[in-house]
Amino acid sequence: MIMKAIYLCALLCCLVHCSTAAYVLQTNYSGNTFFNGWSFFTGGDPTHGYVNYVSQSQAQSEGLIHATDSSVFIGCDSTTVASGRGRNSVRITTNAVYNSGLFALDLTHMPEGCGTWPAFWMVGPDWPNNGEIDIIEGVNTQTADQTTLHTNQGCNMAGESSSLFTGHWGTTASGQPSTDCWVSDPNQYSNAGCGIIGTANSYGAPFNTQGGGVYAFEWTGTFMRGFYFPRSRIPADLVANKPNPSGWGTPYSYFTLGSACPSSKFKNNQIVINLTFCGDWAGNVFSSMCPGVGACNTFVQNNPGKFANAYWSINYLKVFQNQ
C-alpha cells in the first residue's frame, strides 16, 4: 500500500511537471559587488526607444547606479531635458550564460510611470533563434506584470492547460489568445510572442506602494513557470536559500517545453535588466494609457521630473541550479 502511494505521488508529479531536484545557490548578485558580473550596453536601443544607454562610468558619475551592502539602485536621468538619442538610462547584461535554473529577483521598487518600459529578462545570441524570456515587463501605467516568450517559428502554447497557471493570456488584435511564441506570427501583433498577464498589482506603482516582493522564474528542460510573491508572502525556503518550487502552489505563468515548443528554442541566455522609454511598445500605446500629455518622445524629453520614480531598487538577484 505504501509503495502504491509513493508511485501515485511520483506519477502525479510527472503529470504536473513538478520540480523534484534540490536547488542550490549558484550566484548571488547583491550588495556592493552586484555590478561585478555585468556588462553595460551602450548601443542604440533595438526596440527603438527614446533612450541613451550609458557606460558604467557615466552611470556612476551621474548617479544612475549605486550599491550598498543591502541594496542596489539602477535608475535614469530625472533632472535634465533630454536630447540626442534620448533620456540617459541603463541596460546591463550578465557575463554568465544560462540554460536552466531558478532565478529569484527581490525588488523593493521597479520603474513606474508614463513613457517607461522596464524589463527583467533573458535572451540568447542570434535573436530570436535562441529565445527570449521576459520575466518582468510592462509599459506606462500598467499594473500587472506580463511574462512572455519570444522565439523563431515552431513554438506554440495553444495547447497549454489553463489549470497550470493563475494568469491569463494576452490577446491579439482580434481578441484571441496570443499563444504563438514565434515573433513573426502573422495573426498576432509584431513580436508579440506568447505572453501571460499575471497577478493584479504585481507591476508598477501598486507593486511599489506595497513594498515590492520577489519574482521567481523556474526554467527546466520540460517547462518554464513564474511565481510572484508580495513581500509578506515570500516562501521561507526561498529566504533560507533552499527553494522548493513544487511547494509554492500554482504559478501565475506556465509554459510547457516539448513537442509544441522544443526546449532547444532556448539556449545560452543572459540576464538583462534595463529601462527604455516609448519605442515599439510603450510608444505605440502611449496615447491610450497616458492621454492628454502629447507625444511619448516629447513627454519623455521635456519632463525630467516625471522620471524620479523610474528606477529599480534591488535587494538581490539569486540564481539557483539543480544539485
RODO-2510 file (C-alpha; in nm, 4 decimals, decimal comma):
residues 323
     n   res          X          Y          Z
     1     m     0,0000     0,0000     0,0000
     2     i     0,2858     0,2379     0,0900
     3     m     0,4666     0,1610    -0,2363
     4     k     0,1446     0,2234    -0,4289
     5     a     0,1071     0,5646    -0,2625
     6     i     0,4665     0,6563    -0,3452
     7     y     0,4104     0,5536    -0,7074
     8     l     0,0919     0,7612    -0,7347
     9     c     0,2651     1,0671    -0,5902
    10     a     0,5527     1,0324    -0,8360
    11     l     0,3097     0,9893    -1,1249
    12     l     0,1139     1,2984    -1,0216
    13     c     0,4362     1,4985    -1,0012
    14     c     0,5284     1,3954    -1,3556
    15     l     0,1843     1,4878    -1,4863
    16     v     0,2048     1,8436    -1,3498
    17     h     0,5760     1,8812    -1,4245
    18     c     0,6824     1,9241    -1,0639
    19     s     1,0421     2,0011    -0,9668
    20     t     1,1913     1,7149    -0,7689
    21     a     1,5623     1,8029    -0,7675
    22     a     1,7032     2,0215    -0,4918
    23     y     1,8162     2,3704    -0,5839
    24     v     2,1404     2,5175    -0,4530
    25     l     2,2551     2,8771    -0,4736
    26     q     2,4947     2,9265    -0,7639
    27     t     2,5264     3,3064    -0,7864
    28     n     2,4125     3,5882    -0,5600
    29     y     2,4101     3,9246    -0,7363
    30     s     2,3731     4,1670    -0,4468
    31     g     2,5341     4,4377    -0,2396
    32     n     2,8467     4,6323    -0,3238
    33     t     2,9702     4,3693    -0,5695
    34     f     2,6457     4,3490    -0,7674
    35     f     2,7787     4,5116    -1,0847
    36     n     3,0930     4,2967    -1,0994
    37     g     2,9174     4,0290    -1,3041
    38     w     2,7560     4,2559    -1,5638
    39     s     2,8364     4,4413    -1,8835
    40     f     2,6847     4,7814    -1,9674
    41     f     2,5206     4,8100    -2,3095
    42     t     2,5754     5,1460    -2,4827
    43     g     2,4431     5,0801    -2,8337
    44     g     2,1248     5,2013    -2,9964
    45     d     1,8063     5,0582    -2,8486
    46     p     1,6898     4,7541    -3,0527
    47     t     1,3294     4,8368    -2,9529
    48     h     1,3591     5,1916    -3,0933
    49     g     1,3107     5,3638    -2,7603
    50     y     1,3871     5,7271    -2,6854
    51     v     1,6839     5,6329    -2,4679
    52     n     2,0573     5,6861    -2,4391
    53     y     2,2144     5,3875    -2,2670
    54     v     2,5306     5,4969    -2,0872
    55     s     2,8516     5,3272    -1,9739
    56     q     2,9156     5,2152    -1,6179
    57     s     3,1484     5,5071    -1,5505
    58     q     2,8966     5,7602    -1,6803
    59     a     2,6123     5,5935    -1,4904
    60     q     2,8148     5,6185    -1,1704
    61     s     2,9169     5,9804    -1,2257
    62     e     2,5563     6,0826    -1,2982
    63     g     2,4135     5,8887    -1,0040
    64     l     2,2176     5,6465    -1,2215
    65     i     2,3603     5,3470    -1,0343
    66     h     2,4881     5,2881    -0,6849
    67     a     2,5145     4,9966    -0,4452
    68     t     2,5329     4,9484    -0,0701
    69     d     2,5660     4,6390     0,1454
    70     s     2,1898     4,5936     0,1401
    71     s     2,0524     4,7319    -0,1867
    72     v     2,1255     4,8241    -0,5480
    73     f     1,9873     5,1276    -0,7322
    74     i     1,9519     5,1403    -1,1132
    75     g     1,7770     5,4461    -1,2495
    76     c     1,7668     5,7095    -1,5205
    77     d     1,8309     6,0806    -1,5523
    78     s     1,5440     6,2708    -1,3894
    79     t     1,6882     6,6234    -1,3828
    80     t     1,7792     6,7142    -1,7423
    81     v     1,5821     6,7854    -2,0590
    82     a     1,6865     6,5017    -2,2888
    83     s     1,8488     6,5352    -2,6292
    84     g     2,0163     6,3207    -2,8939
    85     r     1,9218     5,9529    -2,8676
    86     g     1,7022     6,0212    -2,5659
    87     r     1,6915     6,0143    -2,1871
    88     n     2,0015     5,8716    -2,0184
    89     s     1,9359     5,5265    -1,8730
    90     v     2,0962     5,1898    -1,8033
    91     r     2,0897     4,8470    -1,9664
    92     i     2,3040     4,5723    -1,8118
    93     t     2,3645     4,2108    -1,9161
    94     t     2,5171     3,9268    -1,7149
    95     n     2,8512     3,7956    -1,8335
    96     a     2,7291     3,4471    -1,7392
    97     v     2,5006     3,2491    -1,9694
    98     y     2,2269     3,0114    -1,8577
    99     n     2,0413     2,7107    -1,9992
   100     s     1,8240     2,6363    -1,6958
   101     g     1,7832     2,7370    -1,3341
   102     l     1,5699     2,9164    -1,0801
   103     f     1,6060     3,2942    -1,0951
   104     a     1,4814     3,4969    -0,7968
   105     l     1,4715     3,8772    -0,8028
   106     d     1,3840     4,0626    -0,4821
   107     l     1,2708     4,4183    -0,5571
   108     t     1,1520     4,6966    -0,3310
   109     h     1,0836     4,9207    -0,6309
   110     m     1,0584     4,8989    -1,0094
   111     p     1,0386     5,1824    -1,2655
   112     e     0,6915     5,3320    -1,2991
   113     g     0,5103     5,5993    -1,4934
   114     c     0,4078     5,7230    -1,8362
   115     g     0,6675     5,6679    -2,1056
   116     t     0,8565     5,3936    -1,9189
   117     w     0,9296     5,0430    -2,0457
   118     p     1,1356     4,8491    -1,7900
   119     a     1,2187     4,4805    -1,8139
   120     f     1,3929     4,1976    -1,6311
   121     w     1,4515     3,9342    -1,8950
   122     m     1,6776     3,6776    -2,0578
   123     v     1,7948     3,6475    -2,4171
   124     g     2,0124     3,4182    -2,6262
   125     p     2,2500     3,5005    -2,9120
   126     d     2,1296     3,5444    -3,2719
   127     w     1,7840     3,6627    -3,1642
   128     p     1,5245     3,5152    -3,1877
   129     n     1,6879     3,1807    -3,2712
   130     n     1,7949     3,1058    -2,9133
   131     g     1,4940     3,2550    -2,7435
   132     e     1,3929     3,5439    -2,5242
   133     i     1,2275     3,5124    -2,1833
   134     d     1,0658     3,8302    -2,0488
   135     i     1,0039     3,7724    -1,6789
   136     i     0,9064     4,1220    -1,5620
   137     e     0,7854     4,3587    -1,8308
   138     g     0,5293     4,6308    -1,8773
   139     v     0,4773     4,9850    -2,0013
   140     n     0,3430     5,3224    -1,8911
   141     t     0,0745     5,2890    -1,6205
   142     q     0,0380     4,9099    -1,6387
   143     t    -0,0368     4,7454    -1,3029
   144     a     0,0001     4,3714    -1,3779
   145     d     0,3187     4,2054    -1,4954
   146     q     0,3411     4,0311    -1,8318
   147     t     0,5711     3,7313    -1,8791
   148     t     0,6389     3,6463    -2,2424
   149     l     0,8426     3,4052    -2,4548
   150     h     0,9780     3,5069    -2,7961
   151     t     1,1193     3,2513    -3,0413
   152     n     1,1667     3,1650    -3,4056
   153     q     0,8945     2,9615    -3,5763
   154     g     0,7894     2,6359    -3,4104
   155     c     0,6987     2,7240    -3,0510
   156     n     0,3273     2,7399    -2,9777
   157     m     0,1427     2,7312    -2,6447
   158     a    -0,2133     2,6981    -2,7798
   159     g    -0,2469     2,3563    -2,6178
   160     e    -0,1373     2,4724    -2,2718
   161     s    -0,3827     2,3824    -1,9956
   162     s    -0,5156     2,6909    -1,8194
   163     s    -0,5216     2,4906    -1,4953
   164     l    -0,1411     2,5131    -1,4779
   165     f    -0,1322     2,8883    -1,4097
   166     t    -0,3423     3,1612    -1,2491
   167     g    -0,2741     3,4369    -1,5044
   168     h    -0,4311     3,4821    -1,8460
   169     w    -0,3017     3,5101    -2,1997
   170     g    -0,2525     3,8441    -2,3660
   171     t    -0,4655     3,8911    -2,6745
   172     t    -0,4274     3,9578    -3,0442
   173     a    -0,5932     4,2433    -3,2342
   174     s    -0,8922     4,0138    -3,2928
   175     g    -0,9198     3,9279    -2,9233
   176     q    -0,7757     3,5766    -2,9494
   177     p    -0,5149     3,4458    -2,7008
   178     s    -0,1613     3,5372    -2,8016
   179     t    -0,0177     3,1866    -2,7649
   180     d     0,2293     3,1633    -3,0547
   181     c     0,5795     3,2459    -2,9322
   182     w     0,7002     3,2981    -3,2904
   183     v     0,7856     3,6671    -3,3224
   184     s     0,6586     3,6828    -3,6832
   185     d     0,3215     3,5123    -3,6435
   186     p     0,1028     3,6979    -3,8976
   187     n    -0,2056     3,6631    -3,6755
   188     q    -0,0511     3,8434    -3,3784
   189     y     0,0965     4,1849    -3,3156
   190     s     0,4529     4,2143    -3,4427
   191     n     0,6914     4,0454    -3,1966
   192     a     0,4061     3,9816    -2,9533
   193     g     0,5235     3,6332    -2,8594
   194     c     0,3256     3,4191    -2,6166
   195     g     0,2523     3,6304    -2,3113
   196     i     0,0762     3,5628    -1,9821
   197     i    -0,0532     3,8526    -1,7745
   198     g    -0,0106     3,7928    -1,4044
   199     t    -0,1461     3,9000    -1,0697
   200     a    -0,3182     4,2331    -1,0136
   201     n    -0,0899     4,4953    -0,8544
   202     s     0,2196     4,2956    -0,9463
   203     y     0,3715     4,5729    -1,1545
   204     g     0,4421     4,9451    -1,1485
   205     a     0,3042     5,1883    -0,8912
   206     p     0,0891     4,9358    -0,6969
   207     f     0,3860     4,6983    -0,6704
   208     n     0,5978     4,9792    -0,5276
   209     t     0,3291     5,1023    -0,2877
   210     q     0,3057     4,7605    -0,1231
   211     g     0,6816     4,7364    -0,0703
   212     g     0,7640     4,5211    -0,3696
   213     g     0,8254     4,1488    -0,3497
   214     v     1,0005     3,8578    -0,5190
   215     y     0,9714     3,7200    -0,8701
   216     a     1,0977     3,3630    -0,9052
   217     f     1,1209     3,2055    -1,2500
   218     e     1,1998     2,8368    -1,2993
   219     w     1,3437     2,7079    -1,6269
   220     t     1,3897     2,3329    -1,6777
   221     g     1,4181     2,1030    -1,9785
   222     t     1,0422     2,0411    -1,9803
   223     f     0,8761     2,3632    -1,8623
   224     m     0,9106     2,7231    -1,7520
   225     r     0,6984     2,8830    -1,4836
   226     g     0,6865     3,2131    -1,2978
   227     f     0,5892     3,2959    -0,9398
   228     y     0,5254     3,6334    -0,7801
   229     f     0,5294     3,6783    -0,4017
   230     p     0,4343     4,0054    -0,2302
   231     r     0,6718     4,0971     0,0498
   232     s     0,4538     3,9390     0,3196
   233     r     0,4287     3,6024     0,1401
   234     i     0,7844     3,5190     0,0322
   235     p     0,8381     3,1445     0,0924
   236     a     1,0552     3,0595     0,3924
   237     d     1,2527     2,8021     0,1922
   238     l     1,3483     3,0702    -0,0614
   239     v     1,4577     3,3052     0,2150
   240     a     1,6713     3,0204     0,3512
   241     n     1,8301     2,9636     0,0067
   242     k     1,6734     2,6166    -0,0118
   243     p     1,3908     2,6804    -0,2580
   244     n     1,1384     2,4104    -0,3409
   245     p     0,9065     2,5496    -0,6126
   246     s     0,6909     2,2364    -0,6090
   247     g     0,5595     2,3536    -0,2713
   248     w     0,4745     2,7079    -0,3819
   249     g     0,1318     2,6432    -0,5277
   250     t     0,0105     2,7308    -0,8752
   251     p     0,2350     2,9788    -1,0608
   252     y     0,0950     3,2799    -1,2427
   253     s     0,2650     3,1728    -1,5684
   254     y     0,3450     2,8319    -1,7133
   255     f     0,4962     2,7220    -2,0460
   256     t     0,5425     2,3563    -2,1418
   257     l     0,8545     2,2691    -2,3386
   258     g     0,8048     1,9638    -2,5587
   259     s     0,6671     1,8685    -2,8966
   260     a     0,4837     2,2013    -2,9474
   261     c     0,7787     2,4054    -2,8263
   262     p     1,1113     2,2189    -2,8099
   263     s     1,3466     2,3103    -2,5266
   264     s     1,6126     2,3732    -2,7928
   265     k     1,4356     2,7025    -2,8706
   266     f     1,6085     2,8498    -2,5622
   267     k     1,9860     2,8311    -2,5338
   268     n     2,2707     3,0267    -2,3769
   269     n     2,0549     3,3060    -2,2383
   270     q     2,1977     3,6029    -2,0496
   271     i     2,0021     3,8032    -1,7913
   272     v     1,9198     4,1630    -1,8789
   273     i     1,7879     4,4486    -1,6651
   274     n     1,7008     4,7687    -1,8471
   275     l     1,4792     5,0747    -1,8686
   276     t     1,3871     5,2259    -2,2034
   277     f     1,1219     5,4823    -2,2966
   278     c     0,8493     5,4908    -2,5621
   279     g     0,9646     5,2720    -2,8521
   280     d     0,7839     4,9806    -3,0145
   281     w     0,5545     4,9022    -2,7209
   282     a     0,5330     5,1899    -2,4721
   283     g     0,5251     5,4449    -2,7530
   284     n     0,2572     5,2654    -2,9536
   285     v     0,0103     5,2561    -2,6636
   286     f     0,1146     5,5833    -2,5000
   287     s    -0,1778     5,7938    -2,6185
   288     s    -0,4339     5,5476    -2,4820
   289     m    -0,2585     5,4849    -2,1500
   290     c    -0,1415     5,8419    -2,0894
   291     p    -0,3942     6,0639    -2,2682
   292     g    -0,3679     6,4389    -2,2894
   293     v     0,0074     6,4801    -2,2422
   294     g     0,1196     6,4833    -2,6046
   295     a     0,3543     6,2524    -2,7939
   296     c     0,5595     5,9976    -2,5999
   297     n     0,9077     6,1106    -2,7084
   298     t     0,8221     6,4767    -2,6445
   299     f     0,6842     6,3939    -2,2989
   300     v     0,9942     6,1937    -2,2042
   301     q     1,2267     6,4594    -2,3430
   302     n     1,0803     6,7621    -2,1673
   303     n     0,9586     6,6315    -1,8309
   304     p     1,2628     6,5001    -1,6425
   305     g     1,0933     6,5287    -1,3044
   306     k     0,8304     6,2764    -1,4119
   307     f     1,1008     6,0077    -1,4014
   308     a     1,2096     6,0411    -1,0410
   309     n     1,0270     5,7127    -0,9717
   310     a     1,1635     5,5358    -1,2792
   311     y     1,4211     5,3212    -1,1017
   312     w     1,4962     4,9689    -0,9831
   313     s     1,5754     4,9052    -0,6174
   314     i     1,7096     4,5511    -0,5849
   315     n     1,7754     4,3538    -0,2688
   316     y     1,9197     4,0612    -0,4620
   317     l     1,9118     3,8536    -0,7760
   318     k     1,9866     3,4914    -0,6937
   319     v     2,0456     3,2115    -0,9412
   320     f     1,9886     2,8557    -0,8195
   321     q     2,0788     2,5371    -1,0045
   322     n     1,9816     2,1735    -0,9526
   323     q     2,2160     1,9944    -0,7183
***
